[in-house]
């Protein structure tokens, strides 16, 4: 669904008008036009009031989180991570020698750090938790912001899939409520637009810009300048918003299809909650079924049904299947769901 022709026109306009912008960087934090476009986007969609100079262009969201971690914590410091949560963030923490403490996720989102753990920052996905889905409640958000203020800690708000809400507008960001005081906002164009561009961004508080610039001096930034001016042109022309509206309509239809099939054909194997958001559905398995026992044969049949336990800390009682639906048309999902049901029946009937 990538808008190849419209993107090619944006690239052509830049090549005609300012070809140097495709290769020559004017700022260590990224192209000024795309930073201005991102500032406008997060203001309209997420309620964050930030100046373009507070935007740092990165090579995706993981690169953005890595920059934040390098800027805010040192080896041996404690950080809070969601459980279950996104595995690459744990790997970043381990690579930097950080100590992980886990924030269990309940119906209101990640819980506050336990007494005595004292993390210096927490990495949260409040708008759409991965992999459980769902959004953090307003009161829990306020509790986290109060915790960060009281303990002089930081919150890295990972904007995971937040543009894909299929009922109403995206939920305002914590960083908007916080006015970029103790919350740092991380976003990416990989899910919304294209992961081939490898572009993301950090919206940083003024107080952190000098720290991030020092990180850039020590480690460099990985984002390519090549697509940045074209992306700025594409966003300014309205092409990005048109593309976003289009894929939301299509993904919503695919979500409805998967939800109906799970509700009708899979009720005997487990349950799920339709959060009307995101790019995946989490199917909770009934007792007696183990997610890893199902995901392995499913994978052998070409079905990527990831086990929920993979995203959880050892000993956690998380048992389910993470099912992505946005990348497939209904006629592709139909036979895949039939094969998945066969795997579930086989696992259930196995002695």
C-alpha positions as CSV (number, residue, x, y, z in Angstrom):
1,X,0.0,0.0,0.0
2,X,3.0,2.3,-0.1
3,X,2.2,5.3,-2.3
4,X,5.0,4.8,-4.8
5,X,3.9,7.3,-7.5
6,X,3.2,10.1,-5.0
7,X,6.5,9.4,-3.2
8,X,8.3,9.4,-6.5
9,X,6.8,12.8,-7.4
10,X,8.0,14.2,-4.0
11,X,11.5,12.9,-4.7
12,X,11.5,14.4,-8.2
13,X,10.4,17.8,-6.9
14,X,13.3,17.8,-4.4
15,X,15.8,16.7,-7.1
16,X,14.7,19.5,-9.3
17,X,14.6,22.3,-6.7
18,X,17.2,21.4,-4.2
19,X,19.2,18.2,-5.0
20,X,21.9,19.1,-2.5
21,X,19.4,18.5,0.3
22,X,19.3,14.8,-0.5
23,X,23.0,14.4,0.5
24,X,24.2,17.4,2.5
25,X,23.2,17.7,6.1
26,X,22.5,21.2,7.4
27,X,22.1,20.2,11.1
28,X,23.4,17.4,13.3
29,X,19.8,16.8,14.4
30,X,18.4,16.3,10.9
31,X,16.9,18.2,8.0
32,X,15.2,21.4,9.2
33,X,12.1,21.1,6.9
34,X,11.3,17.5,8.0
35,X,11.8,18.5,11.7
36,X,9.3,21.3,11.2
37,X,6.9,18.9,9.5
38,X,7.2,16.4,12.4
39,X,6.6,19.2,14.9
40,X,3.4,20.0,13.0
41,X,2.4,16.3,12.9
42,X,2.8,15.7,16.6
43,X,1.0,18.9,17.4
44,X,-2.0,17.9,15.4
45,X,-2.1,14.2,16.1
46,X,-0.7,13.9,19.6
47,X,-1.2,17.3,21.2
48,X,2.5,18.0,21.8
49,X,3.6,21.6,21.5
50,X,7.3,21.5,20.4
51,X,9.6,23.6,18.4
52,X,11.4,22.1,15.4
53,X,14.7,22.5,17.2
54,X,13.4,20.0,19.8
55,X,13.1,17.3,17.1
56,X,16.0,14.9,16.5
57,X,15.7,12.7,13.4
58,X,16.8,9.1,14.0
59,X,17.1,5.8,12.2
60,X,13.8,4.4,13.6
61,X,12.3,4.1,17.0
62,X,14.9,1.8,18.4
63,X,17.7,4.1,17.4
64,X,15.7,6.9,19.1
65,X,15.4,5.0,22.4
66,X,19.1,4.1,22.3
67,X,20.0,7.8,22.0
68,X,17.7,8.6,25.0
69,X,19.2,5.8,27.1
70,X,22.8,6.9,26.2
71,X,21.9,10.5,27.1
72,X,20.1,9.8,30.4
73,X,21.5,6.7,32.2
74,X,24.9,5.0,32.7
75,X,26.0,1.5,33.2
76,X,24.5,0.0,36.4
77,X,21.5,2.4,36.5
78,X,18.1,0.9,37.0
79,X,15.4,1.4,34.3
80,X,11.7,0.3,34.3
81,X,10.4,-1.8,31.4
82,X,6.9,-3.1,30.7
83,X,6.2,-6.8,31.2
84,X,5.3,-8.1,28.7
85,X,7.1,-5.7,26.5
86,X,9.1,-5.0,23.3
87,X,12.2,-7.3,23.2
88,X,14.6,-4.9,21.4
89,X,14.3,-2.4,24.3
90,X,15.5,-5.1,26.7
91,X,18.4,-5.9,24.4
92,X,19.4,-2.3,24.4
93,X,19.3,-2.2,28.2
94,X,21.5,-5.3,28.4
95,X,24.0,-3.9,25.8
96,X,24.4,-0.8,27.8
97,X,24.8,-2.6,31.1
98,X,21.6,-1.3,32.6
99,X,19.7,-3.0,35.4
100,X,16.1,-3.9,34.4
101,X,13.2,-3.7,36.8
102,X,9.8,-4.8,35.4
103,X,6.5,-2.9,35.4
104,X,3.6,-5.4,35.2
105,X,0.8,-4.4,32.9
106,X,-2.8,-4.6,34.1
107,X,-6.1,-3.3,32.7
108,X,-4.9,0.3,33.3
109,X,-1.5,-0.1,31.7
110,X,2.0,-0.5,33.2
111,X,2.1,-0.2,37.0
112,X,4.3,2.2,38.8
113,X,7.7,1.0,39.9
114,X,7.7,-1.0,43.1
115,X,9.0,0.6,46.2
116,X,12.8,0.2,46.6
117,X,13.5,-0.2,42.9
118,X,14.2,3.5,42.1
119,X,14.5,3.4,38.3
120,X,16.0,6.5,36.8
121,X,13.6,6.2,33.8
122,X,10.7,4.1,32.5
123,X,10.1,3.1,28.9
124,X,6.3,3.1,28.3
125,X,3.9,2.4,25.4
126,X,0.8,4.2,26.9
127,X,-1.2,4.8,23.7
128,X,-1.1,1.2,22.5
129,X,0.7,-1.3,24.7
130,X,2.8,-3.9,22.9
131,X,2.0,-6.8,22.8
132,X,-1.1,-6.8,25.0
133,X,-2.9,-3.9,23.2
134,X,-5.0,-1.4,25.1
135,X,-4.2,2.1,26.3
136,X,-3.0,3.4,29.7
137,X,-5.8,5.0,31.7
138,X,-5.7,8.8,32.2
139,X,-5.2,8.4,36.0
140,X,-2.3,6.0,35.5
141,X,-0.7,8.5,33.1
142,X,-1.0,11.2,35.7
143,X,0.4,8.9,38.4
144,X,3.5,8.2,36.2
145,X,4.1,11.9,35.5
146,X,3.8,12.6,39.2
147,X,6.3,9.8,40.0
148,X,8.8,11.2,37.4
149,X,8.5,14.7,38.8
150,X,8.8,13.6,42.5
151,X,11.8,11.3,41.8
152,X,13.5,13.4,39.1
153,X,13.1,10.5,36.8
154,X,12.3,10.4,33.1
155,X,9.7,8.8,30.9
156,X,10.4,7.6,27.4
157,X,7.0,7.5,25.7
158,X,7.2,5.1,22.8
159,X,4.6,6.0,20.2
160,X,3.9,2.4,19.2
161,X,1.1,2.2,16.5
162,X,-0.7,5.2,18.1
163,X,-1.9,6.5,14.7
164,X,-3.8,3.3,14.2
165,X,-6.9,3.9,16.3
166,X,-10.0,2.9,14.5
167,X,-12.5,4.7,16.7
168,X,-12.0,8.4,17.1
169,X,-8.8,10.4,17.1
170,X,-5.4,9.2,18.5
171,X,-5.1,9.5,22.3
172,X,-3.2,12.6,23.3
173,X,0.4,11.8,24.3
174,X,1.7,11.9,27.9
175,X,4.4,14.3,26.7
176,X,1.6,16.7,25.7
177,X,0.1,16.6,29.2
178,X,3.6,16.9,30.6
179,X,4.5,19.8,28.3
180,X,7.8,18.0,27.6
181,X,8.9,18.4,31.2
182,X,9.9,14.8,32.3
183,X,8.5,12.9,29.3
184,X,10.4,12.3,26.1
185,X,8.4,11.3,23.0
186,X,9.7,8.8,20.5
187,X,8.0,8.1,17.1
188,X,8.7,6.3,13.9
189,X,7.6,6.3,10.3
190,X,8.3,2.5,9.9
191,X,4.8,1.3,10.8
192,X,2.9,4.3,9.5
193,X,4.7,4.8,6.2
194,X,7.6,2.5,5.3
195,X,10.3,0.6,7.3
196,X,12.6,0.9,4.3
197,X,13.2,4.6,5.0
198,X,14.5,3.8,8.5
199,X,13.4,7.1,9.9
200,X,12.1,8.0,13.4
201,X,12.4,10.9,15.7
202,X,12.7,12.1,19.3
203,X,10.8,15.0,20.7
204,X,13.0,16.1,23.6
205,X,12.6,18.6,26.4
206,X,14.7,21.7,26.2
207,X,16.7,20.6,29.2
208,X,17.9,17.5,27.4
209,X,19.1,18.9,24.1
210,X,22.6,19.5,25.3
211,X,22.9,16.0,26.7
212,X,21.6,14.6,23.4
213,X,24.0,16.7,21.4
214,X,26.8,15.3,23.5
215,X,25.6,11.8,22.7
216,X,25.6,12.7,19.0
217,X,29.2,13.9,19.3
218,X,30.3,10.7,21.0
219,X,28.3,8.1,19.0
220,X,26.9,9.9,15.9
221,X,23.4,9.7,14.5
222,X,22.5,6.9,12.1
223,X,19.6,8.4,10.2
224,X,20.3,8.9,6.4
225,X,19.8,12.4,5.0
226,X,18.7,11.0,1.6
227,X,15.0,10.6,2.3
228,X,14.5,13.5,4.8
229,X,13.9,16.4,2.4
230,X,11.6,14.2,0.3
231,X,9.6,13.2,3.4
232,X,9.3,16.9,4.4
233,X,7.9,17.6,0.9
234,X,5.5,14.7,1.1
235,X,4.2,15.8,4.5
236,X,3.9,19.4,3.5
237,X,1.9,18.5,0.3
238,X,-0.6,16.6,2.4
239,X,0.4,13.2,0.9
240,X,1.3,11.7,4.3
241,X,-2.0,12.5,5.9
242,X,-3.9,11.1,2.8
243,X,-1.8,7.9,3.0
244,X,-2.5,7.6,6.7
245,X,-6.2,8.0,6.3
246,X,-6.2,5.4,3.5
247,X,-4.3,2.7,5.4
248,X,-6.4,3.3,8.5
249,X,-9.6,2.5,6.5
250,X,-8.0,-0.7,5.0
251,X,-6.5,-1.9,8.3
252,X,-9.8,-1.3,10.0
253,X,-11.6,-3.6,7.6
254,X,-8.9,-6.3,8.1
255,X,-9.2,-5.9,11.9
256,X,-13.0,-6.4,11.7
257,X,-12.5,-9.5,9.5
258,X,-10.0,-11.1,11.9
259,X,-12.1,-10.2,15.0
260,X,-15.2,-11.8,13.5
261,X,-13.3,-15.0,12.6
262,X,-11.7,-15.3,16.0
263,X,-15.1,-14.6,17.7
264,X,-16.9,-17.1,15.5
265,X,-14.4,-19.9,14.9
266,X,-11.9,-19.8,17.8
267,X,-14.1,-19.3,20.9
268,X,-13.4,-22.9,22.0
269,X,-9.7,-22.2,22.2
270,X,-9.5,-18.8,24.0
271,X,-10.6,-15.2,24.2
272,X,-9.5,-11.8,22.9
273,X,-10.3,-8.1,23.4
274,X,-10.9,-5.9,20.4
275,X,-9.2,-2.6,21.4
276,X,-10.0,-1.1,18.1
277,X,-6.4,0.0,17.7
278,X,-3.0,-1.2,16.6
279,X,-1.7,-3.7,14.1
280,X,-2.1,-6.9,16.0
281,X,-4.6,-8.9,18.0
282,X,-3.7,-10.8,21.1
283,X,-5.5,-14.1,21.4
284,X,-5.4,-15.4,25.0
285,X,-5.3,-19.2,25.1
286,X,-7.4,-21.4,27.4
287,X,-5.9,-23.5,30.2
288,X,-4.3,-26.6,28.7
289,X,-3.0,-24.9,25.6
290,X,0.6,-23.6,25.6
291,X,1.5,-20.8,23.2
292,X,4.9,-22.2,22.3
293,X,3.4,-25.6,21.5
294,X,1.2,-23.9,18.9
295,X,3.5,-21.2,17.5
296,X,6.2,-23.7,16.4
297,X,4.0,-25.9,14.2
298,X,2.1,-22.8,13.0
299,X,5.5,-21.3,11.9
300,X,6.3,-24.5,10.1
301,X,3.1,-23.9,8.1
302,X,4.1,-20.4,7.2
303,X,2.0,-18.6,9.9
304,X,3.6,-16.0,12.1
305,X,1.7,-16.5,15.4
306,X,4.2,-15.3,18.0
307,X,3.9,-16.7,21.5
308,X,3.0,-14.1,24.1
309,X,5.4,-15.8,26.6
310,X,8.3,-14.8,24.3
311,X,7.7,-11.2,25.3
312,X,7.4,-11.9,29.0
313,X,9.9,-12.4,31.9
314,X,10.5,-16.0,32.9
315,X,7.9,-17.1,35.4
316,X,5.2,-14.7,34.2
317,X,1.8,-16.2,33.5
318,X,1.3,-14.9,30.0
319,X,0.0,-17.4,27.5
320,X,-1.4,-16.3,24.1
321,X,-0.7,-15.7,20.4
322,X,0.2,-12.4,18.9
323,X,-1.5,-12.2,15.5
324,X,-0.6,-9.4,13.0
325,X,-3.3,-8.6,10.5
326,X,-2.5,-5.3,8.7
327,X,-0.1,-6.8,6.1
328,X,-2.6,-9.3,4.6
329,X,-5.8,-9.1,2.5
330,X,-8.8,-11.2,3.6
331,X,-8.3,-13.8,0.9
332,X,-4.7,-14.3,2.3
333,X,-5.9,-14.5,6.0
334,X,-8.7,-17.0,5.3
335,X,-6.5,-20.1,4.6
336,X,-4.0,-19.0,7.3
337,X,-6.7,-18.9,10.0
338,X,-7.9,-22.3,8.9
339,X,-4.3,-23.7,9.3
340,X,-4.0,-21.9,12.7
341,X,-7.3,-23.5,13.8
342,X,-6.0,-26.9,12.8
343,X,-2.9,-26.3,14.9
344,X,-5.0,-25.4,17.9
345,X,-7.2,-28.5,17.5
346,X,-4.2,-30.7,17.2
347,X,-2.6,-29.2,20.4
348,X,-5.9,-29.5,22.3
349,X,-6.4,-33.2,21.3
350,X,-2.8,-34.2,21.9
351,X,-2.5,-36.6,24.9
